[in-house]
Amino acid sequence: MSDLEPRPASEFTEAANSAAMVNFDDHVDFAAAQRGLIAQLADGRVTQDGTTVWDVASHDFLRTDDPPPATVHPGLWRQGRLNSNHGLYEVADGVWQARGYDISNITFIAADHGWLIIDPLTTEATAAACLALANDTLGERPVTAVIYTHSHVDHF
């Protein structure tokens, strides 16, 4: 972490962010983001060799109904709140995603002989934790195919 102190928003930034305010009372997207949730990692932490790789608690500052700080664009704050959800979600029959344990989501498809996994995650530890969550929740299956892809924080 930096030892620099954040500065307050400039008048321009405060005015621009105020003009861009979104309706935080509209919870349709928040309900949709929770749809299909069936399990979560017990403590929300992924570790490897005693080192924390991912900790959902680091996003706790987003889990509030308070308005965004003047320094943050309201749309980005809302998106951050939506992205702070985590767990194993049923997407469709035979398709699940683990979300919120990396910067992207891993998908598990129940194929005839095991898991077909679409893996864009950034670390082995988060992928292993998500696979364990899927196996513990849905029943253990062998991994029969993995499609490795990549994640981007700049688009979906």
DSSP file (Angstrom, degrees, kcal/mol; ACC not computed):
  #  RESIDUE AA STRUCTURE BP1 BP2  ACC     N-H-->O    O-->H-N    N-H-->O    O-->H-N    TCO  KAPPA ALPHA  PHI   PSI    X-CA   Y-CA   Z-CA
    1    1 A M              0   0    0      0, 0.0     2,-0.2     0, 0.0     0, 0.0   0.000 360.0 360.0 360.0 151.4    0.0    0.0    0.0
    2    2 A S        -     0   0    0      1,-0.1     0, 0.0     2,-0.1     0, 0.0  -0.496 360.0-144.1 -80.6 150.7    1.1    3.5   -0.6
    3    3 A D        +     0   0    0     -2,-0.2     2,-0.2     2,-0.1    -1,-0.1   0.347  68.1 114.1 -93.1   6.1    1.9    5.9    2.2
    4    4 A L        -     0   0    0      1,-0.0    -2,-0.1     0, 0.0     0, 0.0  -0.530  66.5-130.0 -76.2 142.5    0.4    8.7    0.2
    5    5 A E        -     0   0    0     -2,-0.2    -2,-0.1     1,-0.1     2,-0.1  -0.759  25.6-112.1 -91.5 137.5   -2.8   10.3    1.5
    6    6 A P        -     0   0    0      0, 0.0    -1,-0.1     0, 0.0     0, 0.0  -0.378  29.1-132.4 -66.9 147.5   -5.7   10.7   -0.9
    7    7 A R        -     0   0    0      1,-0.1     3,-0.1    -2,-0.1    64,-0.0  -0.671  24.8-102.3 -95.6 154.6   -6.6   14.2   -1.9
    8    8 A P        -     0   0    0      0, 0.0    -1,-0.1     0, 0.0     2,-0.1  -0.312  49.4 -86.1 -69.1 161.5  -10.2   15.5   -1.8
    9    9 A A        -     0   0    0      1,-0.1    62,-0.1     4,-0.1    61,-0.1  -0.389  43.6-117.3 -66.2 143.4  -12.0   15.8   -5.1
   10   10 A S     >  -     0   0    0      1,-0.1     4,-2.9    -3,-0.1     5,-0.2  -0.334  29.8-105.5 -70.8 164.5  -11.5   19.0   -7.1
   11   11 A E  H  > S+     0   0    0      1,-0.2     4,-2.5     2,-0.2     5,-0.2   0.906 123.3  51.6 -58.4 -40.9  -14.6   21.2   -7.6
   12   12 A F  H  > S+     0   0    0      2,-0.2     4,-2.8     1,-0.2    -1,-0.2   0.945 111.8  44.9 -61.5 -49.1  -14.6   20.1  -11.2
   13   13 A T  H  > S+     0   0    0      1,-0.2     4,-2.9     2,-0.2     5,-0.3   0.915 113.0  51.0 -62.6 -43.4  -14.5   16.4  -10.3
   14   14 A E  H  X S+     0   0    0     -4,-2.9     4,-2.1     1,-0.2    -1,-0.2   0.918 113.2  45.4 -61.3 -43.3  -17.1   16.8   -7.6
   15   15 A A  H  X S+     0   0    0     -4,-2.5     4,-2.3    -5,-0.2    -2,-0.2   0.916 114.1  48.6 -66.6 -43.2  -19.5   18.6  -10.0
   16   16 A A  H  X S+     0   0    0     -4,-2.8     4,-1.1     1,-0.2    -2,-0.2   0.922 114.1  45.7 -64.2 -43.7  -18.9   16.0  -12.8
   17   17 A N  H  < S+     0   0    0     -4,-2.9    -1,-0.2     1,-0.2    -2,-0.2   0.869 111.5  52.4 -68.1 -35.8  -19.5   13.1  -10.5
   18   18 A S  H >< S+     0   0    0     -4,-2.1     3,-1.3    -5,-0.3    -1,-0.2   0.900 108.5  50.8 -64.9 -40.4  -22.6   14.7   -9.0
   19   19 A A  H 3< S+     0   0    0     -4,-2.3    -1,-0.2     1,-0.3    -2,-0.2   0.759 109.8  51.4 -67.7 -24.4  -24.0   15.3  -12.5
   20   20 A A  T 3< S+     0   0    0     -4,-1.1    -1,-0.3    -5,-0.2    -2,-0.2   0.290  78.8 144.1 -95.2   9.5  -23.3   11.6  -13.3
   21   21 A M    <   -     0   0    0     -3,-1.3     2,-0.2    53,-0.1    -3,-0.1  -0.217  36.8-150.5 -55.9 133.7  -25.1   10.3  -10.2
   22   22 A V        -     0   0    0      1,-0.0     2,-1.2     4,-0.0    -1,-0.1  -0.595  29.4 -91.2-100.7 165.8  -27.0    7.1  -10.8
   23   23 A N    >   -     0   0    0     -2,-0.2     3,-1.2     1,-0.2    -1,-0.0  -0.650  39.7-179.8 -80.8  97.9  -30.1    5.8   -9.1
   24   24 A F  T 3  S+     0   0    0     -2,-1.2    -1,-0.2     1,-0.2    -3,-0.0   0.574  76.4  69.4 -75.9  -8.1  -28.7    3.8   -6.2
   25   25 A D  T 3  S+     0   0    0     -3,-0.1     2,-0.9     2,-0.0    -1,-0.2   0.615  76.7  92.5 -82.3 -12.2  -32.3    3.0   -5.1
   26   26 A D    <   +     0   0    0     -3,-1.2     3,-0.2     1,-0.1     4,-0.2  -0.740  50.1 173.1 -83.7 109.1  -32.7    0.8   -8.2
   27   27 A H     >  +     0   0    0     -2,-0.9     4,-2.3     1,-0.2     5,-0.2   0.221  44.8 106.4-104.1  13.6  -31.8   -2.6   -7.0
   28   28 A V  H  > S+     0   0    0      1,-0.2     4,-2.3     2,-0.2    -1,-0.2   0.934  84.1  45.8 -59.3 -47.5  -32.7   -4.7  -10.1
   29   29 A D  H  > S+     0   0    0     -3,-0.2     4,-2.3     1,-0.2    -1,-0.2   0.851 110.7  54.0 -65.1 -33.6  -29.1   -5.2  -11.1
   30   30 A F  H  > S+     0   0    0      2,-0.2     4,-0.9     1,-0.2    -1,-0.2   0.892 109.6  47.0 -69.0 -38.4  -28.1   -6.1   -7.5
   31   31 A A  H >X S+     0   0    0     -4,-2.3     4,-0.8     1,-0.2     3,-0.6   0.909 112.5  50.4 -66.4 -41.3  -30.8   -8.8   -7.4
   32   32 A A  H >< S+     0   0    0     -4,-2.3     3,-0.6     1,-0.2    -2,-0.2   0.880 105.3  56.8 -63.6 -37.6  -29.7  -10.1  -10.8
   33   33 A A  H 3< S+     0   0    0     -4,-2.3    -1,-0.2     1,-0.2    -2,-0.2   0.755 110.5  44.9 -66.6 -23.3  -26.1  -10.2   -9.6
   34   34 A Q  H X< S+     0   0    0     -4,-0.9     3,-2.0    -3,-0.6    -1,-0.2   0.571  84.9 119.4 -93.9 -11.7  -27.2  -12.5   -6.7
   35   35 A R  T << S+     0   0    0     -4,-0.8    -3,-0.0    -3,-0.6    -4,-0.0  -0.313  80.0  15.2 -60.1 131.8  -29.4  -14.8   -8.9
   36   36 A G  T 3  S+     0   0    0      1,-0.3    54,-2.7    53,-0.1    -1,-0.3   0.412  81.5 154.7  88.3  -1.1  -28.2  -18.4   -8.8
   37   37 A L  E <   +A   89   0A   0     -3,-2.0    -1,-0.3    52,-0.3    52,-0.2  -0.427   3.9 158.3 -63.5 124.6  -25.9  -18.0   -5.8
   38   38 A I  E     +     0   0A   0     50,-3.3     2,-0.3     1,-0.4    51,-0.2   0.572  57.7   4.2-123.4 -17.0  -25.5  -21.5   -4.2
   39   39 A A  E     -A   88   0A   0     49,-1.2    49,-3.1    47,-0.0    -1,-0.4  -0.989  52.0-160.7-164.1 158.7  -22.3  -21.4   -2.2
   40   40 A Q        -     0   0    0     -2,-0.3     2,-0.2    47,-0.3    47,-0.1  -0.970  39.6 -91.7-139.7 155.6  -19.4  -19.2   -1.0
   41   41 A L        -     0   0    0     -2,-0.3     3,-0.2     1,-0.1     5,-0.0  -0.517  44.9-121.3 -63.0 135.9  -15.9  -19.8    0.3
   42   42 A A  S    S+     0   0    0      1,-0.3    -1,-0.1    -2,-0.2    -3,-0.0   0.878 104.5  15.1 -53.0 -48.4  -16.3  -19.9    4.1
   43   43 A D  S    S-     0   0    0      2,-0.2    -1,-0.3    -3,-0.0    14,-0.2   0.408  99.2-122.5-109.8   1.8  -14.0  -17.1    4.9
   44   44 A G  S    S+     0   0    0      1,-0.2    12,-2.5    -3,-0.2     2,-0.4   0.623  71.5 123.2  71.4  11.7  -13.7  -15.5    1.4
   45   45 A R  E     -F   55   0B   0     10,-0.2     2,-0.5    11,-0.1    10,-0.2  -0.873  45.7-162.5-112.2 140.7   -9.9  -15.9    1.4
   46   46 A V  E     +F   54   0B   0      8,-3.1     7,-3.3    -2,-0.4     8,-1.8  -0.987  20.1 179.9-115.8 125.5   -7.7  -17.8   -1.0
   47   47 A T  E     -F   52   0B   0     -2,-0.5     2,-0.4     5,-0.3     5,-0.2  -0.880  17.6-166.6-124.9 157.5   -4.2  -18.6    0.2
   48   48 A Q  E >  S-F   51   0B   0      3,-2.5     3,-2.0    -2,-0.3    -2,-0.0  -0.953  79.4 -13.7-143.2 123.4   -1.2  -20.3   -1.2
   49   49 A D  T 3  S-     0   0    0     -2,-0.4     3,-0.1     1,-0.3    -1,-0.0   0.861 129.8 -52.9  52.7  39.5    1.7  -21.3    1.0
   50   50 A G  T 3  S+     0   0    0      1,-0.2     2,-0.4     0, 0.0    -1,-0.3   0.411 114.9 115.7  81.4  -2.5    0.4  -19.2    3.8
   51   51 A T  E <   -F   48   0B   0     -3,-2.0    -3,-2.5     1,-0.0     2,-0.4  -0.854  69.7-120.7-103.0 133.8    0.1  -16.1    1.7
   52   52 A T  E     +F   47   0B   0     -2,-0.4    -5,-0.3    -5,-0.2     3,-0.1  -0.594  31.7 174.4 -72.9 124.4   -3.2  -14.5    0.9
   53   53 A V  E    S+     0   0B   0     -7,-3.3     2,-0.3    -2,-0.4    -6,-0.2   0.781  71.1   7.0 -96.6 -38.2   -3.8  -14.4   -2.8
   54   54 A W  E     -F   46   0B   0     -8,-1.8    -8,-3.1    71,-0.0    -1,-0.4  -0.991  59.9-177.9-148.2 137.3   -7.4  -13.1   -2.8
   55   55 A D  E >   -F   45   0B   0     -2,-0.3     3,-2.0   -10,-0.2   -10,-0.2  -0.920  16.5-158.8-140.5 111.9   -9.5  -11.8    0.1
   56   56 A V  G >  S+     0   0    0    -12,-2.5     3,-1.9    -2,-0.4   -11,-0.1   0.752  89.9  73.2 -63.0 -22.1  -13.1  -10.7   -0.6
   57   57 A A  G >  S+     0   0    0      1,-0.3     3,-1.9   -14,-0.2    -1,-0.3   0.742  79.8  73.6 -63.3 -21.4  -13.0   -8.6    2.6
   58   58 A S  G <  S+     0   0    0     -3,-2.0    -1,-0.3     1,-0.3     3,-0.2   0.649  96.4  50.8 -67.2 -11.6  -10.7   -6.2    0.8
   59   59 A H  G X  S+     0   0    0     -3,-1.9     3,-2.0    -4,-0.2     4,-0.5   0.269  75.7 107.2-104.6   9.3  -13.9   -5.1   -1.0
   60   60 A D  G X   +     0   0    0     -3,-1.9     3,-1.4     1,-0.3    -1,-0.1   0.806  66.5  69.8 -59.2 -29.6  -15.9   -4.6    2.1
   61   61 A F  G 3  S+     0   0    0      1,-0.3    -1,-0.3    -4,-0.3    -2,-0.1   0.737  97.5  53.6 -61.7 -19.8  -15.7   -0.8    1.7
   62   62 A L  G <  S+     0   0    0     -3,-2.0     2,-2.0     1,-0.2    -1,-0.3   0.660  85.4  86.9 -85.6 -17.3  -18.1   -1.3   -1.3
   63   63 A R  S <  S+     0   0    0     -3,-1.4     2,-0.3    -4,-0.5    -1,-0.2  -0.468  71.4  99.0 -87.0  69.5  -20.7   -3.2    0.6
   64   64 A T  S    S-     0   0    0     -2,-2.0    17,-0.0     2,-0.2    -3,-0.0  -0.976  70.6-137.3-147.8 155.1  -22.6   -0.2    1.8
   65   65 A D  S    S+     0   0    0     -2,-0.3    -2,-0.1     2,-0.0   -41,-0.0   0.372  70.8 117.1 -93.8   3.1  -25.7    1.8    0.9
   66   66 A D  S    S-     0   0    0      1,-0.1    -2,-0.2    -4,-0.0     0, 0.0  -0.348  76.7-100.1 -65.9 150.8  -23.8    5.0    1.4
   67   67 A P        -     0   0    0      0, 0.0    -1,-0.1     0, 0.0     3,-0.1  -0.300  48.9 -89.3 -66.0 159.0  -23.3    7.2   -1.6
   68   68 A P        -     0   0    0      0, 0.0    -6,-0.0     0, 0.0    -3,-0.0  -0.286  48.4 -94.2 -66.9 154.8  -20.0    7.1   -3.4
   69   69 A P    >   -     0   0    0      0, 0.0     3,-1.9     0, 0.0     8,-0.1  -0.299  36.1-110.9 -61.8 155.7  -17.2    9.4   -2.3
   70   70 A A  T 3  S+     0   0    0      1,-0.3   -53,-0.2    -3,-0.1   -52,-0.1   0.709 116.6  62.0 -62.8 -19.5  -16.9   12.6   -4.2
   71   71 A T  T 3  S+     0   0    0    -62,-0.1     2,-0.4     2,-0.1    -1,-0.3   0.539  94.8  73.2 -83.7  -6.7  -13.6   11.4   -5.7
   72   72 A V  S <  S-     0   0    0     -3,-1.9   -63,-0.0   -58,-0.0     5,-0.0  -0.917  85.8-117.0-117.6 132.6  -15.3    8.3   -7.4
   73   73 A H     >  -     0   0    0     -2,-0.4     4,-2.2     1,-0.1     3,-0.4  -0.456  26.7-131.9 -61.3 130.7  -17.5    8.3  -10.5
   74   74 A P  H  > S+     0   0    0      0, 0.0     4,-2.4     0, 0.0     5,-0.2   0.838 104.5  54.2 -58.7 -35.2  -20.9    7.0   -9.4
   75   75 A G  H  > S+     0   0    0      2,-0.2     4,-2.3     1,-0.2     5,-0.1   0.891 109.8  46.9 -66.5 -38.4  -21.2    4.5  -12.2
   76   76 A L  H  > S+     0   0    0     -3,-0.4     4,-2.6     2,-0.2    -1,-0.2   0.881 111.2  52.0 -68.9 -37.8  -17.8    3.0  -11.3
   77   77 A W  H  X S+     0   0    0     -4,-2.2     4,-2.2     2,-0.2    -2,-0.2   0.926 111.0  47.5 -62.5 -44.4  -18.8    2.8   -7.7
   78   78 A R  H  X S+     0   0    0     -4,-2.4     4,-2.4     2,-0.2    -2,-0.2   0.920 112.2  49.3 -63.4 -44.2  -22.0    1.0   -8.6
   79   79 A Q  H  X S+     0   0    0     -4,-2.3     4,-2.6     1,-0.2    -1,-0.2   0.897 109.7  52.2 -62.6 -40.0  -20.1   -1.4  -10.9
   80   80 A G  H  X S+     0   0    0     -4,-2.6     4,-0.8     2,-0.2    -1,-0.2   0.898 108.3  50.9 -61.7 -40.5  -17.6   -2.0   -8.1
   81   81 A R  H >< S+     0   0    0     -4,-2.2     3,-0.6     1,-0.2    -2,-0.2   0.922 111.6  47.5 -62.9 -43.4  -20.5   -2.8   -5.7
   82   82 A L  H >< S+     0   0    0     -4,-2.4     3,-1.2     1,-0.2    -2,-0.2   0.905 112.1  50.2 -63.6 -40.7  -22.0   -5.3   -8.2
   83   83 A N  H 3< S+     0   0    0     -4,-2.6    -1,-0.2     1,-0.2    -2,-0.2   0.600  93.2  75.7 -74.6 -10.8  -18.6   -6.9   -8.8
   84   84 A S  T << S+     0   0    0     -4,-0.8    -1,-0.2    -3,-0.6    -2,-0.2   0.544  71.4 105.9 -80.5  -4.2  -18.0   -7.3   -5.1
   85   85 A N    <   -     0   0    0     -3,-1.2     2,-0.3    -4,-0.2   -51,-0.0  -0.439  52.7-175.2 -68.0 149.1  -20.4  -10.2   -5.0
   86   86 A H        +     0   0    0     -2,-0.1     2,-0.3    14,-0.1    14,-0.2  -0.997  22.7  72.5-149.2 151.4  -18.7  -13.6   -4.7
   87   87 A G  E    S- B   0  99A   0     12,-2.5    12,-2.8    -2,-0.3     2,-0.5  -0.887  77.1 -49.1 144.5-171.1  -19.6  -17.3   -4.7
   88   88 A L  E     -AB  39  98A   0    -49,-3.1   -50,-3.3    -2,-0.3   -49,-1.2  -0.896  54.8-168.0-100.9 126.2  -20.6  -20.2   -6.9
   89   89 A Y  E     -AB  37  97A   0      8,-3.3     8,-2.5    -2,-0.5     2,-0.6  -0.928  22.8-132.1-120.2 136.6  -23.5  -19.4   -9.1
   90   90 A E  E     + B   0  96A   0    -54,-2.7     6,-0.3    -2,-0.4     3,-0.1  -0.801  26.6 176.3 -83.8 121.6  -25.8  -21.7  -11.2
   91   91 A V  E     -     0   0A   0      4,-2.5     2,-0.3    -2,-0.6     5,-0.2   0.847  63.4 -26.7 -93.4 -42.6  -26.0  -20.0  -14.6
   92   92 A A  E >  S- B   0  95A   0      3,-1.6     3,-2.4   -56,-0.1    -1,-0.4  -0.919  96.1 -48.9-159.1 174.3  -28.0  -22.6  -16.4
   93   93 A D  T 3  S+     0   0    0      1,-0.3     3,-0.1    -2,-0.3    -3,-0.0  -0.390 130.4   2.0 -56.3 121.7  -28.6  -26.4  -16.2
   94   94 A G  T 3  S+     0   0    0     -2,-0.2    16,-2.5     1,-0.1     2,-0.4   0.542 113.6 100.5  79.0   7.8  -25.2  -27.9  -16.0
   95   95 A V  E <   +BC  92 109A   0     -3,-2.4    -4,-2.5    14,-0.2    -3,-1.6  -0.990  42.5 168.7-132.0 126.4  -23.3  -24.6  -16.0
   96   96 A W  E     -BC  90 108A   0     12,-2.6    12,-3.3    -2,-0.4     2,-0.4  -0.937  15.4-155.8-132.0 154.3  -21.9  -22.8  -12.9
   97   97 A Q  E     -BC  89 107A   0     -8,-2.5    -8,-3.3    -2,-0.3     2,-0.6  -0.991  11.2-145.4-129.1 141.2  -19.6  -19.9  -12.4
   98   98 A A  E     -BC  88 106A   0      8,-2.5     8,-1.8    -2,-0.4     2,-0.3  -0.941  32.0-176.1 -99.6 123.0  -17.3  -19.0   -9.5
   99   99 A R  E     +B   87   0A   0    -12,-2.8   -12,-2.5    -2,-0.6     6,-0.1  -0.881  49.9  27.4-122.8 149.1  -17.3  -15.2   -9.2
  100  100 A G  S    S+     0   0    0     -2,-0.3    -1,-0.1     2,-0.3     5,-0.1   0.565  87.5  96.5  85.1   9.1  -15.5  -12.7   -7.1
  101  101 A Y  S    S+     0   0    0      3,-0.3     2,-0.3    -3,-0.2    28,-0.1   0.205  96.2   6.3-113.5  14.3  -12.4  -14.7   -6.3
  102  102 A D  S    S-     0   0    0      2,-0.1    -2,-0.3    19,-0.1    19,-0.1  -0.906  96.9 -80.0-170.9-176.1  -10.2  -13.2   -9.0
  103  103 A I  S    S+     0   0    0     -2,-0.3     2,-0.3    17,-0.1    49,-0.2   0.511 114.2  31.6 -82.5  -1.8  -10.6  -10.4  -11.5
  104  104 A S  S    S-     0   0    0     47,-0.1     2,-0.4    49,-0.0    -3,-0.3  -0.861  88.1-101.3-141.6 177.6  -12.6  -12.6  -13.8
  105  105 A N        -     0   0    0     -2,-0.3     2,-0.4    -6,-0.1    -6,-0.2  -0.835  21.6-143.2-109.0 140.4  -15.0  -15.5  -13.5
  106  106 A I  E     -C   98   0A   0     -8,-1.8    -8,-2.5    -2,-0.4     2,-0.4  -0.850  16.7-147.5-101.8 138.6  -14.3  -19.2  -14.0
  107  107 A T  E     -CD  97 118A   0     11,-2.2    11,-2.4    -2,-0.4     2,-0.5  -0.890   7.2-161.7-113.0 135.6  -17.0  -21.4  -15.6
  108  108 A F  E     -CD  96 117A   0    -12,-3.3   -12,-2.6    -2,-0.4     2,-0.5  -0.969   5.3-169.8-116.9 124.0  -17.7  -25.1  -14.8
  109  109 A I  E     -CD  95 116A   0      7,-2.7     7,-2.5    -2,-0.5     2,-1.1  -0.965  22.6-132.8-116.0 125.3  -19.7  -27.2  -17.3
  110  110 A A  E     - D   0 115A   0    -16,-2.5     5,-0.2    -2,-0.5     2,-0.1  -0.657  35.4-177.4 -78.1 101.3  -20.8  -30.6  -16.3
  111  111 A A  E >   - D   0 114A   0      3,-2.7     3,-0.7    -2,-1.1   -17,-0.0  -0.346  43.3 -88.2 -92.0 177.5  -19.8  -32.7  -19.3
  112  112 A D  T 3  S+     0   0    0      1,-0.2     3,-0.1    -2,-0.1    -1,-0.0   0.840 124.1  23.5 -56.8 -37.4  -20.5  -36.4  -19.8
  113  113 A H  T 3  S-     0   0    0      1,-0.2     2,-0.3    28,-0.0    -1,-0.2   0.269 129.2 -52.4-118.7  11.5  -17.3  -37.6  -18.1
  114  114 A G  E <  S-D  111   0A   0     -3,-0.7    -3,-2.7    27,-0.1     2,-0.4  -0.988  85.0 -17.5 152.9-160.0  -16.3  -34.7  -15.8
  115  115 A W  E     -De 110 143A   0     27,-3.2    29,-2.4    -2,-0.3    30,-1.6  -0.640  35.9-162.6 -83.6 133.6  -15.8  -30.9  -15.8
  116  116 A L  E     -De 109 145A   0     -7,-2.5    -7,-2.7    -2,-0.4     2,-0.4  -0.988  25.7-162.7-103.3 121.0  -15.1  -28.8  -18.8
  117  117 A I  E     -De 108 146A   0     28,-2.6    30,-3.5    -2,-0.6     2,-0.7  -0.906  21.9-156.9-116.2 132.1  -13.7  -25.7  -17.3
  118  118 A I  E     -De 107 147A   0    -11,-2.4   -11,-2.2    -2,-0.4    30,-0.2  -0.931  25.1-172.3-104.0 110.4  -13.3  -22.2  -19.0
  119  119 A D  E     + e   0 148A   0     28,-2.5    30,-1.9    -2,-0.7   -13,-0.1  -0.869  31.0 150.4-118.4 100.4  -10.5  -20.7  -17.0
  120  120 A P        +     0   0    0      0, 0.0    31,-0.2     0, 0.0    -1,-0.1   0.213  38.9 132.0-103.4  13.8   -9.5  -17.0  -17.4
  121  121 A L        -     0   0    0     29,-0.1    30,-0.1     1,-0.1    28,-0.1  -0.135  57.6-134.2 -69.9 164.9   -8.3  -16.6  -13.8
  122  122 A T  S    S+     0   0    0    -18,-0.1     2,-0.3     1,-0.1    -1,-0.1   0.589  79.2  39.7 -98.7 -11.9   -4.9  -15.0  -13.0
  123  123 A T     >  -     0   0    0      1,-0.1     4,-1.7     0, 0.0     5,-0.1  -0.981  66.8-132.1-139.2 152.4   -3.5  -17.5  -10.4
  124  124 A E  H  > S+     0   0    0     -2,-0.3     4,-2.7     1,-0.2     5,-0.2   0.867 108.2  58.5 -62.5 -37.5   -3.4  -21.2   -9.9
  125  125 A A  H  > S+     0   0    0      1,-0.2     4,-2.3     2,-0.2    -1,-0.2   0.906 106.2  45.2 -64.4 -43.1   -4.5  -20.7   -6.3
  126  126 A T  H  > S+     0   0    0      2,-0.2     4,-2.2     1,-0.2    -1,-0.2   0.900 114.0  49.9 -69.5 -37.8   -7.8  -19.0   -7.2
  127  127 A A  H  X S+     0   0    0     -4,-1.7     4,-2.4     2,-0.2    -2,-0.2   0.925 112.0  48.0 -63.4 -43.8   -8.5  -21.6   -9.8
  128  128 A A  H  X S+     0   0    0     -4,-2.7     4,-2.4     1,-0.2    -2,-0.2   0.897 111.5  50.0 -64.1 -40.8   -7.9  -24.4   -7.4
  129  129 A A  H  X S+     0   0    0     -4,-2.3     4,-2.2     2,-0.2    -1,-0.2   0.896 111.9  48.0 -65.1 -39.6  -10.0  -22.8   -4.7
  130  130 A C  H  X S+     0   0    0     -4,-2.2     4,-2.4     2,-0.2    -2,-0.2   0.893 111.1  50.3 -68.9 -39.3  -12.9  -22.3   -7.2
  131  131 A L  H  X S+     0   0    0     -4,-2.4     4,-2.9     2,-0.2     5,-0.2   0.915 110.8  49.9 -63.4 -42.2  -12.6  -25.9   -8.3
  132  132 A A  H  X S+     0   0    0     -4,-2.4     4,-3.0     2,-0.2     5,-0.2   0.903 109.8  51.1 -62.6 -40.7  -12.7  -27.1   -4.7
  133  133 A L  H  X S+     0   0    0     -4,-2.2     4,-1.8     2,-0.2     5,-0.2   0.920 112.4  46.4 -62.0 -43.8  -15.8  -24.9   -4.1
  134  134 A A  H  X S+     0   0    0     -4,-2.4     4,-3.2     2,-0.2     5,-0.4   0.941 115.6  45.1 -63.8 -47.5  -17.5  -26.5   -7.1
  135  135 A N  H  X S+     0   0    0     -4,-2.9     4,-1.7     1,-0.2    -2,-0.2   0.910 113.8  49.0 -64.4 -42.5  -16.5  -30.0   -6.2
  136  136 A D  H  < S+     0   0    0     -4,-3.0    -1,-0.2    -5,-0.2    -2,-0.2   0.852 121.2  36.2 -64.8 -34.1  -17.5  -29.6   -2.5
  137  137 A T  H  < S+     0   0    0     -4,-1.8    -2,-0.2    -5,-0.2    -1,-0.2   0.871 130.3  26.4 -87.0 -40.4  -20.9  -28.1   -3.5
  138  138 A L  H  < S-     0   0    0     -4,-3.2    -3,-0.2    -5,-0.2    -2,-0.2   0.504 117.3 -88.8-106.7  -7.3  -21.8  -30.1   -6.6
  139  139 A G     <  -     0   0    0     -4,-1.7    -1,-0.2    -5,-0.4    -3,-0.1   0.144  52.7 -72.4 100.8 137.7  -20.0  -33.3   -6.1
  140  140 A E        +     0   0    0     -4,-0.1    -8,-0.0    -5,-0.1    -5,-0.0  -0.386  52.3 172.8 -69.5 134.4  -16.5  -34.2   -7.2
  141  141 A R        -     0   0    0     -2,-0.1     2,-0.1   -27,-0.0   -27,-0.1  -0.969  34.6-108.1-133.0 149.7  -15.9  -34.7  -10.9
  142  142 A P        -     0   0    0      0, 0.0   -27,-3.2     0, 0.0     2,-0.7  -0.474  34.0-112.9 -72.7 152.4  -12.7  -35.2  -12.7
  143  143 A V  E     +e  115   0A   0    -29,-0.2   -27,-0.2     1,-0.2     3,-0.1  -0.793  41.3 169.7 -84.5 117.3  -11.4  -32.3  -14.9
  144  144 A T  E     +     0   0A   0    -29,-2.4     2,-0.3    -2,-0.7   -28,-0.2   0.641  62.7  11.9-105.3 -19.1  -11.6  -33.6  -18.5
  145  145 A A  E     -e  116   0A   0    -30,-1.6   -28,-2.6     2,-0.0     2,-0.4  -0.969  56.5-165.0-158.3 143.1  -11.0  -30.4  -20.4
  146  146 A V  E     -e  117   0A   0     -2,-0.3     2,-0.8   -30,-0.2   -28,-0.2  -0.996   7.3-158.8-130.9 127.6   -9.8  -26.9  -19.7
  147  147 A I  E     -e  118   0A   0    -30,-3.5   -28,-2.5    -2,-0.4     2,-0.4  -0.918  17.9-155.8-101.5 108.2  -10.1  -24.0  -22.0
  148  148 A Y  E     +e  119   0A   0     -2,-0.8     2,-0.2   -30,-0.2   -30,-0.0  -0.719  27.0 152.1 -85.3 131.9   -7.5  -21.5  -20.9
  149  149 A T        -     0   0    0    -30,-1.9     2,-0.3    -2,-0.4    -1,-0.0  -0.571  36.7-101.7-136.8-158.1   -8.3  -17.9  -21.9
  150  150 A H        -     0   0    0     -2,-0.2     2,-0.3     2,-0.0   -29,-0.1  -0.927  17.9-130.0-137.7 159.3   -7.4  -14.6  -20.4
  151  151 A S        -     0   0    0     -2,-0.3     2,-0.4   -31,-0.2   -47,-0.1  -0.769  13.9-165.2-108.7 154.1   -8.9  -11.9  -18.3
  152  152 A H        -     0   0    0      3,-0.3     3,-0.4    -2,-0.3    -2,-0.0  -0.997  16.0-161.3-136.7 132.1   -9.1   -8.2  -18.8
  153  153 A V  S    S+     0   0    0     -2,-0.4    -1,-0.1     1,-0.2     3,-0.1   0.574  91.4  64.3 -84.8  -8.7   -9.9   -5.6  -16.3
  154  154 A D  S    S+     0   0    0      1,-0.1     2,-0.3     2,-0.0    -1,-0.2   0.520 113.9   8.4 -94.7  -4.7  -10.7   -3.1  -19.1
  155  155 A H              0   0    0     -3,-0.4    -3,-0.3     1,-0.0    -1,-0.1  -0.977 360.0 360.0-162.0 170.9  -13.6   -5.0  -20.6
  156  156 A F              0   0    0     -2,-0.3    -3,-0.0    -5,-0.1    -1,-0.0   0.402 360.0 360.0 -98.4 360.0  -16.0   -7.9  -20.1
